[in-house]
Amino acid sequence: MGFTKIGFLSLAGAGVVLIFQSVAGLMKFNASWITITLGKVTGHILDQYIVKIPYESVVNSLKYIVNTLELTLLLGTIGIICLIIGSFRKV
């Protein structure tokens, strides 16, 4: 699968999560959808692997990405990066 397809799928996933967050925020139905992170989706499974990395700066960066960065921003960023990489690749 090319970078362009991955980028579009990632942006579409970010859009779907953003729509669910918006609807949940308007309805005040479930507060967990409003601030969903990758750590909330996977539980503490990723933390077990992150702690085993020997470099402290990498561990701190990954903990921030997993536990603090919202899923919509993460998916959107991955999508944009993949689209940029895909635009420079030869078809």
Buried (B, 14 or more C-beta within 10 A) or exposed (E): EEBBEBBBBBBEBBBEBBEBBEEBBEEEEEEEBBEBBBBBEEEEEBBEEBEEEEEEEEBEEBBEBBBEBBBBBBBBBBBBBBBEBBEEEEE
